[in-house]
Amino acid sequence: MKQKPSLKSVVVLNLVNNIPMAIVMSVTAPLVMGIPMVFSNIMENIVIAFLLACIVNLAVPIPLIAEKFSKLFKQPPESFAGRLLGNIPVCLIFVVIIGLILNAYNVRQFPGFIFAFFGTFIPMYLVCFVISMFTNPFAMKLAFGNPAAEKTV
């Protein structure tokens, strides 16, 4: 039976996964769109993206979605193939929510921010997918002691 993770585990997972995700999302979009990067804007975007990622982790059952999606294809969630498959919907959720909000915050014109989002979606998704494939096993090991440990957040 899966137990609810400790507060320490939740904090470790959020810090290790969300900080790199917030940084790459905040840097990738301006680079892709050819927008000059201003340090203060990047820092604002990183803070906003980090807070949004934490909210998404609290509001959406991310580990359950990843586990169920990998099992849908009959792959154990702990295996490389299972992590790869589970990462598909998880990154989609994060990139859609955080990407739309960051684009709305930075572009501030409707429908301009929608087109900016479409222009940055694929590069942001790919970068976030790769980053999370590296950070998640590391975060799981730090939070639970081994990557195959219980994943319910």
N, C-alpha and C positions, 0 to 999 in steps of 0.2 A: 504494500500500500504506500502510495506516495504521500510524503508529508509536506506541509507548507515550509518553504525555505526560511531561514532566519533573516533578520533584518540585515545582518552583515553580508549574507549571500546576495541579497537583493541589491544592496549598495555596491558591492564589488562588481556584480554583473552590469549594473547601470554605468558605473564609471569606466570599466574596461571596454565595454561595447559602445557606449554612447559618445564618449569623448572623441575617439577616432572617426566615428560616423559623422559627428557634427562638424569636425574639421574638414573632412573630405567633401562633404556636401556643400559647405560654405566656400570652398576654394574651387571646386570643379565647375559649378554653374557660371561664375564670372569668367573663368578661363575659356569655357566652351563658347560663351556668347561674345567673347572679345571685349569684355568690359574691364577698364582699368581697375586693379585691385587697390583699395585704400585700406590701410591697416585697421582704422577704427570701424569701418563697415564690415570687414571680415570678422573682427572680434564680436561685434553686435550679432552678426549672423551665426557665429559659433555658439554664443550663449543662447540665442533663440532656438537653434537646432537642438542643442543639448537638452534644454527644458522640454521641448516638444517630444524628443525621443524618450525622456523619462515619463512624460504623461502617457505616451503611446504604450510604453511598457506596463504602466499601471492600469490602463483602461482596456487594453486588448490582450487576450491570452496568447501572447506570442509563442511561448514554448509549446503550448498545446497545439497551436496551428502548425508549427514546424514538425512536431512529432506525428500528427495525424496525416499531414501531407506526405511525409516520407513513407508512412505505413500504407497510404493509398497505393503506392507503387511497390508495396511488399519489400521495402528496404528497412532494416533496423535503423532507428534514428541515430544510434551511436556510430554507425559505419560512415565511411567517407561519402558513399553514395547517398546515404540517408541525410547527412548534413548538407550535402549539395542540393538535394531535392527540397529539404525543409527550409533551406535558405531562400528559395524562389519566392514563395508567398510572403515571407517575412520582409525581405528587401522591398518587395512591391508595396507593402503596407507603409513602410517607413518612407520610401521615396515619394509616394503619392501624397501622403499627409504632410511631411516636412517640406518636400519640394514645392507643393502648391502654396503653402503658407509663406515660405521664404520668398517665392516669386511674387506673391501678392504684396508682401512687405517691401520688397525692393523695387518692383516696377510701379506699383500703386495706380495702375490704370486698368480698367476693364474694357475690353477683353485682352489687352496687351499682356497681362501676366499669364493668361492661359496659353498664349502662343509662346511666351518665354519658357513656360513649364514644358510644353511639348518639345521645344528645342533643346532642353537640357535633360529631359527624362532618361533617354537611353544611356548617355554617358554617366549620369549620376547613378543610375541603376547598376551599371556594370562595375563602376568603382566601388560602390557600397557593397555589392555582392562579394567582390574580391576581398575587401577589407574585413567584412564580417566573417568570411571563411577563415581568416587568420585570427581575429580577435576572439571569436566565440569559444573555440576550444580552450584558449588560454584563460578566458574569463571563467569558464566552467571549472577548470582545474583549480584556479584561485578560490572560487566561491565554495566548491563542494569537495575538493580534494582529488577528484579524477573526472575526466571529460564525460564518462559514461554515467556520472552520478545523476540523481533525480533532478528533473528540469522544471518542475511546476513552479511558476512565479505568481 
